[in-house]
Amino acid sequence: MKYVFFINPAAGKGSPAVRMIPVLERLAAARSADCEIYRTSGAGDAVRHARALCERGEPVRLYACGGDGTLHEVVTGAAGYPNAAVGIIPCGSGNDFVRCFDAPFRDLARQFDAAERPLDLIRLSDGRYCVNMANIGFDCDVAAEMHDFKRLPFVGGSLAYLLALVHVFVQPMGCHLRFSCDGEDFESDCLLTALGNGRYCGGGFCGVPRALTDDGAMDLSIVRTMPRPRILTLLGKYRAGTHLETALGKTHVRYQRCRSLRISADRPFRLCIDGEITVQDEIAFTLVPGATRLLIP
């Protein structure tokens, strides 16, 4: 078994992934483990190296040592290879995907002996994979602004998200989207749209509270446009994941499970996939059950 740790030196405050390299090397030496420390050099690098390792056909464990973006790249490279399993050592500012599990992901010793379990993935029509969540609208705009706020001193993931949220809140919000969900067509004026494999985004906002990572379905949540005072009423419940049970959630949130989804619009819209933002005018999503294996320490 080969253990490969993808170290993202840009993740988190103070490069926590880099600081743990000596510990990983000591633990690997104590186990006589075949271990590689790989420092990522930029966007797409982890995808390429993970895929190259998987193509060798040998059993390999690939650990994403960074934030959700690092995990996104490692999983994209490993998806579909039965000889690969993916681990997570959260070193980013948000670390939202690991919130779905009650496990000691920061215990480096236990990572070497982690158990494997199936993990669903969401495949996009542009060839990418989504591990955690896709967002359009308010959530996505906040994520875009969040990157700027995280550059400020002493501003971590949750605080950066809240600052970005306030900034976006005073701007024009909402977009009109068309949906085809498991063959059902409809459209809506949307404040935000979230498609979840995981449940959390934005440093702990539980936007799709019923999502599971191995249930063979995606959870789609559409929050319809509403006046700003109502948005403020909903936000606290949205963070806690209890918004679906509120009166406003029952009238302004459409929530359903699906296996395939297509979204289009007359004007280009921002799309956030595991924290990475692109601009689209049409995109399709397909749930791939058990597309890879996840390591749970």
C-alpha positions as CSV (number, residue, x, y, z in Angstrom):
1,M,0.0,0.0,0.0
2,K,1.3,3.4,-0.9
3,Y,0.3,6.5,1.1
4,V,0.5,9.9,-0.7
5,F,-0.1,13.1,1.2
6,F,-1.1,16.1,-1.0
7,I,0.2,19.1,0.9
8,N,-1.4,22.4,-0.1
9,P,1.0,25.1,1.2
10,A,-1.6,27.8,0.4
11,A,-4.4,26.3,2.6
12,G,-5.3,27.9,5.9
13,K,-3.6,30.5,8.0
14,G,0.1,29.8,8.5
15,S,0.3,26.8,6.2
16,P,-0.8,24.1,8.7
17,A,-0.4,21.4,6.1
18,V,3.3,22.2,5.7
19,R,3.9,22.2,9.4
20,M,2.7,18.7,9.8
21,I,5.1,17.1,7.2
22,P,7.7,16.1,9.9
23,V,5.0,14.3,11.9
24,L,3.7,12.4,8.9
25,E,7.3,11.4,8.0
26,R,7.9,10.1,11.5
27,L,4.7,8.2,11.6
28,A,5.3,6.6,8.2
29,A,8.9,5.6,9.2
30,A,7.6,4.0,12.4
31,R,5.3,1.8,10.3
32,S,7.8,1.3,7.5
33,A,5.1,2.6,5.2
34,D,5.7,3.5,1.5
35,C,4.9,7.3,1.9
36,E,5.1,10.2,-0.5
37,I,4.8,13.8,0.5
38,Y,3.6,15.8,-2.5
39,R,3.4,19.6,-2.4
40,T,0.8,21.0,-4.8
41,S,2.0,23.8,-7.0
42,G,-1.2,25.3,-8.3
43,A,-4.7,24.8,-9.6
44,G,-5.1,21.3,-11.3
45,D,-1.8,19.9,-10.0
46,A,-3.4,17.6,-7.5
47,V,-5.8,16.3,-10.1
48,R,-3.0,15.4,-12.5
49,H,-0.8,13.7,-9.9
50,A,-3.6,11.8,-8.3
51,R,-4.7,10.4,-11.6
52,A,-1.2,9.5,-12.6
53,L,-0.8,7.5,-9.3
54,C,-4.2,5.8,-9.8
55,E,-3.3,4.8,-13.4
56,R,-0.4,2.6,-12.1
57,G,-3.0,0.2,-10.8
58,E,-1.4,-0.3,-7.4
59,P,-3.3,0.1,-4.2
60,V,-3.0,3.7,-3.1
61,R,-4.3,6.0,-0.4
62,L,-4.5,9.7,-1.3
63,Y,-4.8,12.2,1.5
64,A,-6.0,15.8,0.8
65,C,-4.1,18.0,3.2
66,G,-5.8,21.3,2.7
67,G,-9.3,22.7,2.4
68,D,-12.3,21.6,0.4
69,G,-10.7,22.7,-2.8
70,T,-7.8,20.4,-2.3
71,L,-10.2,17.5,-1.5
72,H,-12.1,18.4,-4.7
73,E,-9.0,18.0,-6.8
74,V,-7.7,14.8,-5.2
75,V,-11.2,13.2,-5.6
76,T,-11.5,14.3,-9.2
77,G,-8.2,12.6,-9.9
78,A,-9.1,9.4,-8.1
79,A,-12.8,9.0,-9.1
80,G,-13.5,5.7,-10.8
81,Y,-10.3,4.0,-9.8
82,P,-11.0,0.9,-7.6
83,N,-7.4,0.8,-6.4
84,A,-7.7,4.2,-4.8
85,A,-9.1,5.6,-1.5
86,V,-9.2,9.2,-0.5
87,G,-8.5,10.6,2.9
88,I,-8.9,14.1,4.4
89,I,-6.7,16.0,6.8
90,P,-8.5,19.3,7.1
91,C,-6.1,22.3,6.9
92,G,-8.2,24.9,5.2
93,S,-10.3,27.8,6.5
94,G,-13.7,26.2,5.9
95,N,-13.3,22.4,6.0
96,D,-17.0,21.9,5.4
97,F,-17.1,18.4,4.1
98,V,-15.6,16.8,7.2
99,R,-18.5,18.3,9.3
100,C,-20.7,15.5,7.8
101,F,-18.7,12.9,9.9
102,D,-18.0,12.3,13.5
103,A,-14.4,11.2,13.1
104,P,-11.0,12.5,14.3
105,F,-9.6,13.6,10.9
106,R,-6.8,15.6,12.5
107,D,-5.4,12.5,14.3
108,L,-2.5,11.7,12.0
109,A,-1.7,8.4,13.5
110,R,-5.2,7.1,13.0
111,Q,-5.2,8.2,9.4
112,F,-2.8,5.5,8.5
113,D,-5.2,2.8,9.7
114,A,-8.5,4.5,8.6
115,A,-11.4,2.4,7.4
116,E,-12.7,2.6,3.9
117,R,-16.4,3.4,3.1
118,P,-18.2,4.1,-0.2
119,L,-18.6,7.7,-1.2
120,D,-21.0,9.1,-3.8
121,L,-19.9,11.9,-6.1
122,I,-21.8,14.3,-8.3
123,R,-20.4,14.3,-11.9
124,L,-20.8,17.5,-13.9
125,S,-21.3,17.7,-17.6
126,D,-18.0,19.6,-18.0
127,G,-16.1,16.5,-16.6
128,R,-15.6,17.7,-13.1
129,Y,-16.7,16.0,-9.9
130,C,-18.4,17.6,-6.9
131,V,-17.6,16.1,-3.5
132,N,-19.6,18.3,-1.2
133,M,-21.9,20.9,-2.7
134,A,-22.8,23.0,-5.8
135,N,-24.1,26.5,-5.2
136,I,-25.8,29.2,-7.4
137,G,-27.0,32.6,-6.3
138,F,-26.6,34.1,-2.9
139,D,-24.4,31.3,-1.5
140,C,-22.1,31.4,-4.5
141,D,-21.8,35.1,-4.5
142,V,-20.8,35.0,-0.8
143,A,-18.2,32.3,-1.6
144,A,-16.7,34.5,-4.3
145,E,-16.5,37.5,-1.9
146,M,-15.2,35.2,0.9
147,H,-11.9,34.6,-0.9
148,D,-11.2,38.3,-0.6
149,F,-12.1,38.6,3.1
150,K,-9.9,35.6,4.0
151,R,-6.9,37.6,2.9
152,L,-7.4,40.0,5.8
153,P,-5.4,39.4,9.1
154,F,-7.2,37.3,11.8
155,V,-10.1,36.5,9.5
156,G,-10.9,32.8,9.4
157,G,-13.4,30.8,7.4
158,S,-16.6,31.5,9.4
159,L,-15.9,35.2,10.0
160,A,-14.9,35.6,6.3
161,Y,-18.2,34.0,5.3
162,L,-20.2,36.3,7.6
163,L,-18.4,39.5,6.3
164,A,-19.0,38.4,2.7
165,L,-22.6,37.6,3.5
166,V,-23.2,41.2,4.7
167,H,-21.4,42.6,1.7
168,V,-23.5,40.6,-0.8
169,F,-26.7,41.3,1.2
170,V,-26.7,45.0,0.2
171,Q,-26.3,44.2,-3.5
172,P,-29.0,43.2,-6.0
173,M,-29.8,39.5,-5.4
174,G,-31.5,36.6,-7.2
175,C,-31.7,35.1,-10.6
176,H,-34.2,33.2,-12.8
177,L,-33.3,29.6,-13.4
178,R,-34.8,26.7,-15.4
179,F,-34.5,23.2,-13.9
180,S,-34.9,19.6,-15.2
181,C,-34.9,17.4,-12.2
182,D,-35.2,13.6,-12.9
183,G,-37.2,14.6,-16.0
184,E,-39.5,17.1,-14.2
185,D,-39.2,20.6,-15.7
186,F,-39.9,23.8,-13.8
187,E,-38.4,27.2,-13.3
188,S,-38.1,29.7,-10.4
189,D,-36.9,33.1,-9.3
190,C,-34.1,31.9,-7.0
191,L,-32.3,33.6,-4.1
192,L,-30.0,30.6,-3.8
193,T,-29.8,27.1,-5.1
194,A,-27.8,24.4,-3.4
195,L,-27.2,20.8,-4.6
196,G,-25.7,18.7,-1.9
197,N,-23.8,15.5,-1.5
198,G,-22.6,16.9,1.8
199,R,-24.6,19.1,4.1
200,Y,-22.4,22.1,4.9
201,C,-20.9,25.1,3.1
202,G,-19.5,28.5,4.0
203,G,-17.8,27.5,7.2
204,G,-20.7,25.6,8.7
205,F,-24.0,26.7,7.1
206,C,-26.2,23.6,6.9
207,G,-28.0,24.4,3.7
208,V,-29.1,20.8,2.7
209,P,-29.6,19.2,6.1
210,R,-30.9,15.9,4.9
211,A,-28.1,15.1,2.5
212,L,-26.0,11.9,3.0
213,T,-22.8,11.0,1.2
214,D,-23.7,7.4,0.5
215,D,-27.4,7.3,-0.1
216,G,-27.4,7.3,-3.9
217,A,-29.1,10.7,-4.3
218,M,-28.4,14.4,-4.4
219,D,-30.4,16.9,-2.3
220,L,-31.6,19.9,-4.1
221,S,-32.6,23.0,-2.2
222,I,-34.1,26.1,-3.9
223,V,-34.7,29.2,-1.8
224,R,-37.1,31.5,-3.7
225,T,-36.5,35.2,-3.8
226,M,-38.0,37.2,-0.9
227,P,-37.7,40.6,0.7
228,R,-34.6,41.3,2.7
229,P,-36.3,41.3,6.1
230,R,-37.4,37.8,5.4
231,I,-33.9,36.8,4.4
232,L,-32.7,37.9,7.8
233,T,-35.4,35.9,9.5
234,L,-34.4,32.8,7.5
235,L,-30.6,33.0,7.8
236,G,-30.1,31.9,11.4
237,K,-32.3,28.9,10.8
238,Y,-30.5,28.2,7.5
239,R,-27.1,28.1,9.3
240,A,-28.4,25.7,11.9
241,G,-30.1,23.5,9.2
242,T,-33.5,23.9,10.8
243,H,-35.0,26.2,8.1
244,L,-37.1,23.6,6.4
245,E,-39.3,23.3,9.5
246,T,-40.1,27.0,9.7
247,A,-43.1,28.7,8.2
248,L,-40.9,30.6,5.8
249,G,-39.1,27.5,4.8
250,K,-42.3,25.7,4.0
251,T,-43.5,28.5,1.7
252,H,-40.2,29.7,0.1
253,V,-38.0,26.6,0.0
254,R,-38.3,23.8,-2.5
255,Y,-36.4,20.7,-1.3
256,Q,-36.2,17.3,-3.0
257,R,-33.8,14.4,-3.7
258,C,-32.8,13.5,-7.2
259,R,-30.3,11.5,-9.3
260,S,-30.0,13.9,-12.3
261,L,-30.4,17.6,-12.7
262,R,-29.9,20.2,-15.4
263,I,-29.9,24.0,-14.7
264,S,-30.0,26.7,-17.4
265,A,-30.6,30.4,-17.6
266,D,-30.9,33.2,-20.1
267,R,-27.9,35.0,-18.6
268,P,-24.6,33.5,-17.4
269,F,-24.6,32.7,-13.7
270,R,-21.9,31.9,-11.2
271,L,-21.5,28.3,-10.1
272,C,-19.5,27.3,-7.0
273,I,-18.3,23.7,-6.9
274,D,-16.6,22.8,-3.6
275,G,-15.6,26.4,-3.2
276,E,-14.3,26.7,-6.8
277,I,-16.2,29.3,-8.9
278,T,-16.9,29.3,-12.6
279,V,-19.4,31.0,-14.9
280,Q,-22.0,29.0,-16.7
281,D,-25.2,29.4,-18.7
282,E,-26.2,25.7,-18.6
283,I,-24.8,22.8,-16.5
284,A,-25.9,19.2,-15.8
285,F,-25.3,17.0,-12.7
286,T,-25.5,13.3,-12.3
287,L,-25.1,11.3,-9.1
288,V,-22.6,8.5,-9.3
289,P,-23.1,6.1,-6.4
290,G,-20.0,4.7,-4.8
291,A,-17.7,6.6,-7.2
292,T,-14.8,6.4,-4.9
293,R,-13.9,5.2,-1.3
294,L,-13.5,7.6,1.6
295,L,-11.1,7.0,4.5
296,I,-12.6,7.5,7.9
297,P,-10.1,7.4,10.9
